[in-house]
Amino acid sequence: MEKWTMITQSPDETMKLSEKLGTLVQPGDVITLEGDLGAGKTSFTKGLAKGLGVKRVVNSPTFTIIKEYKGRLPLYHMDVYRMEDETEDLGLEEYFYGEGVSVIEWPSMISAQLPEDRLVISLFHLAEMSRKITFGSTGNRSLELCKELQS
């Protein structure tokens, strides 16, 4: 997996980065978010949604597992932390290979169901406001996204 790291100094800077990503994503793109509690996974998703033109308020789907938002493309925001059985069939393939963009918080809970090509993003606390964000690509499309995001 190819990786690159970026340091952001404020929540606003993190949101701008994820908003840019939202302008680059295409149907079928899958993004996984992992990292420290409170490091900004949901905030990252809010910026991505803004880049997709989502008008609704985006918040964590902690108790519903999947929330759908309409924008330039549909956004499927998943928080699978509370899934008790990794093999449970929720029909995730329909989201992963559909017309929208899937963002999955806590992807390790469903690792066996994840598509091969995905953008793997990890967020870590460095200080109160700064974050270390690591981007990893597991295939050609996610590598292309990483390169576009860096330019």
N, C-alpha and C positions, 0 to 999 in steps of 0.2 A: 504494500500500500504506500503510495506517495503521500507525503505530508508536508505541510507548511504551517507556520505559526505566526500569529499577529497579536500584538499587545494593544488593547484599547485603554484609554485613560479615563473614560466616563461612560455612564449608561447611554448618553446621547451618541457617543462615538460608536458604541456597539450597535445601537439601533441603525445608524447610518450605514454601517457595514452590512447588516442583515437586510436593510431596505434595498441596497444595491443588488444583493443576491436575489431578492424578490423580482427585480426587473429582468434577471437573466434566466430564471427557471423556465422549464418547458413541461408540457404534459408528460406524466410518467416519472418525473424526477422524484427521488426519495432522499430525504435528508434525515439523518439521525442526530439527536442531541443528547449528550451525556455530560457528566461532570459534577462539580460540587453542588450541594444543595444551596439554593439562593444565589448561584453564580450568574443567572440571567437566561435560562433556557426559554422561559415563557416570554421574557422581554425580547429575546432574539427572534422568536416567532412573531411577535407583534410588529417588529421592523420588517420582517419578510412579508407579512400580510400587507403592510403599508405599500411596499414595493409592488405587490400584486394588485393594488387598487382596492383592497378590502375596506369597506366603510364601517362595518360593525366593530364593536369593541371585542378584542381578542383576549380571552383569559384561559387559564389552564383547564383542560377537560378532565381533571383528576377523578371525578366521580362518574363521568359518562363514557370514558375511554376515548371516544372520537367526537370531535366537533367539526362541522363543515361550515366554510365561509365562502361567499361568492365574491370573486374579483375578476381580473383579466383571465385567470384560470381558477377553478375551484381549489381551495386550500383545505386539506384534511389534516387537522391537528390531533395527534393521538398522544395520550399519556397512558402507557401500559404498565405503570408501576404496580397497580393493584391487581393485575391479572394473576390468578392463582395457578392456572394451568397453561404452560407455554404452548401446548399442543391444541388448546381450545380453538375451534374454527370460528373465527369472527368474519370470514370473508374478506380478509385484508388484501388478498390478491386483486380484488376488484378495485380497491383504492390504489394500490401500488402500480397497477398497469392500466389505470384509467385515464381520464381526461384532465386530472388535476395534479397537484403537487402534495406529496405526503410528508409531514414532519412528525417524527416519532421521538417522544421523550422516554427515556429509560429503555432503549432498544434491546439491551441484554436480556430483558424479560421475554422477548419473542425472537431471539436470534435465529432460530431454525426456520422462521417464516419470512425473514427479510430477503429482499431481492439481492442478487449478487452485486449489481452495480448501484452504489449509493454514495452519497456525500456524507462522510462521518465527521461530525463537529463536536469537539469537547471544549467546555468552558470551565475555567478555574479561577479562583480568587487569587489576586496578587496583593492587592491592598483594598481599602474600603471601596474605592471607585474603579480601580483598574482590573482588567481581566486578561488572562492569557487564553487565546482562542486558537485551537489546533484544527486544521482542516485536513481530512484524509480522503483520498479517492480510492474506490475499490473496482473501478472499471473505466472504460473510455469516456462515457458521458459525464461521470462525476469528475474525472480529470479535466475535461474540457471546462466544466463549471469552475473548478479551482483556478484554472489559467485565466478565464474571463474575469473572475473576481479580483485577481491580483493586478490586472492591467488597468 
